[in-house]
């Protein structure tokens, strides 16, 4: 075997191993987060706000904003249509099943400068905080889904709509930062 053939073979093996590792890691993450569920029913209340072609960035644990949660319907970054209704929120990411959140699941809103998969100017990402099971108490896992809007006005309109329907907005509202954003 010649040196160029050997180099090509070794390069191909390295690429196959890298892609296999990524595939197995993503499957493990998906299995780990399979228990994280959004609401099974679409909200049907009066529409408060609709946003088209919003960039959905990621869903993370509120205490670990740099680790993606691969929840069903929220696994992949992409453009989304977001509808805020009196009784909940629907996020429809292109290529994914719609994710529904009841108002009881919401735990406020906020903004940040970076999350896994995206770094922008300070407060450039809108955050929707939620728990995956509204019946949980005390030790419930609070998650954040982050969105990048086309304008600051649209982002503020989204945050205001979430504030209207979130049962705990007053206690959970953080208008700007978590620790990693203050650095």
Secondary structure, 3 states (H helix, E strand, C coil): CCHHHHHHHHHHHHHHHHHHHHHHHHHHHHHHCCCCCCECCCCCCCEEEEEEEEEEEEEEECCEEEEECCCCCCCCCEEEEEEEECCEEEEEECCCCCEEEEHHHEEEEEEECEECCEECCCCCEEEEEEECCCCCCCCCCEEEEEEECCCHHHHHHHHHHHHHHCCCHHHHCECCCCHHHHC
